Every structure is written in C-alpha cells, then in structure tokens.
Amino acid sequence: MIRVNLLGVERQKIKKPLLAFDPAKSLTLICSLILVVAAAGMGWWFWSLRQESVRVDEEIVAARQESARLQPLLDEVKGFEAQRTMLEQRVALIEQLRSGQSVPVQLLDHVSKSVPDMLWLTEMTQDATQITIEGRSTTLIALSDFVGNLGSTDLLRKPIEIVQSQVQAATGGRGGGAATPELVAFTVRAQLNTPAAPAAAAPARGRGARGAGTADGAGPGRAAGAN
C-alpha cells in the first residue's frame, strides 16, 4: 500500500530546556524577594521599637513608684538639713556672743589687777571703741603706776590718756584713820584694741573692790574694780 504524505516534510520537534532563563520573571522574583526582606526588616524594627517602648514605660512606672516611696525620706532629709542649718547658725551666734563677752571679762580682770595701793576707782564706762575710768588716788605716783599697768595688755591701745587729774581736799579719813590732806581725782581714757568690742557697758559707781565682784581682799586705799 502506498502512503502519500500530504503534510509535507515532517517537522522536527524542538525540545525546550527545563530551566529556561526569563529576564522578566527573574526581575519580578528579585523584586519580590527585596520586598519580602524589607517588610520583614520593617516588621522586626517595629517590633523592637515596641519592645523598647514597653521596657521604657515599665522603667518609668518603676521609677515613679520608687520616687513615691522615697519622697517621705527626702522630706525628712530636707527637714534635717534645715535643722542642721539652723543649729549651725545658732552655734555661730553663740560663739560670736562668747567671743564678745570674753573681752569685758578680760578687761575687768586686767583693770582690777592694775589698781595699785592708795588708789581706788569710782566709775568705769565702756562703749564700742573706748573705756573711761574715774577714780581717786592719794598720790600722783599711784596714778602713774595705774596708767602704766593698764598699758601692759593688748586689749588697750597705747598710749593710755589721762584726761584730767585734779587735786581735791579730803573730807575725812577712811577706816577710822586720820584724815587725808588731799586726794587726786582723775579720769583715764583708753582705746580698745579689739575689732569687735561690746556696744556698751553699764557704768559702775562706788568705792572699793568688793562692789565690782573682782576684789581679792584689798586693804584700805586699794580698789580692784569699779562698783
């Protein structure tokens, strides 16, 4: 039997490769991978920010709780600081007053030790810068010794000034003895040598050391301080 091929020459079948390279599909795949990676990165970044925000919020809450717990202690510490400041101010004031009071005490002690025999004081006044001493003496030598004794301390500034010395007739004797012919009434003024002298001292009047509270049992004609 004769066969006639009406279709012509039989076409050869072309075999296509299993892994054909398609640039469009490859580009689409790469872009898809990039988008997936970017989305995953953004998701992880957002998640990490969320976790960090939660952690910060927890720390803020804990810090507020700790601050509320420590607030009473902080108030007590502030109260203690205020009390300490007040006590320090009081101590400084007490020390200042003590240093100011020590000057009159030392001054009275020095004046009482400077009084020689045959001399007594009738008045002693003190202001911020100087002292004024009035008294009586039976001799000018005793007055000179008294001024010299006053100048032997650093409490008073030299020279010691004798403001006046006047001879007065005596009105009668002391201690039952004979009348003294004459007395020397004097006034002595000295400048204080301390930067912070007391403002004023009450004037003292009288004769003899017992009135001033600084006498050591002086005999007649001797006084250790003003009364």
C-alpha positions, 0 to 999 in steps of 0.5 A: 500500500502506498502512503502519500504524505500530504503534510509535507516534510515532517517537522522536527520537534524542538525540545525546550530546556527545563530551566529556561532563563526569563529576564522578566520573571527573574526581575519580578522574583528579585523584586519580590524577594527585596520586598519580602526582606524589607517588610520583614526588616520593617516588621522586626524594627517595629517590633523592637521599637515596641519592645523598647517602648514597653521596657521604657514605660515599665522603667518609668512606672518603676521609677515613679513608684520608687520616687513615691516611696522615697519622697517621705525620706527626702522630706525628712532629709530636707527637714534635717538639713534645715535643722542642721542649718539652723543649729549651725547658725545658732552655734555661730551666734553663740560663739560670736556672743562668747567671743564678745563677752570674753573681752569685758571679762578680760578687761575687768580682770586686767583693770582690777589687777592694775589698781595699785595701793592708795588708789581706788576707782569710782566709775568705769564706762565702756562703749564700742571703741573706748573705756573711761575710768574715774577714780581717786588716788592719794598720790600722783605716783599711784596714778602713774603706776595705774596708767602704766599697768593698764598699758601692759595688755593688748586689749588697750591701745597705747598710749593710755590718756589721762584726761584730767587729774585734779587735786581735791581736799579730803573730807575725812579719813577712811577706816577710822584713820586720820584724815587725808590732806588731799586726794587726786581725782582723775579720769583715764581714757583708753582705746580698745584694741579689739575689732569687735568690742561690746556696744556698751557697758553699764557704768559702775559707781562706788568705792572699793573692790568688793562692789565690782565682784573682782576684789581679792581682799584689798586693804584700805586705799586699794580698789580692784574694780569699779562698783 
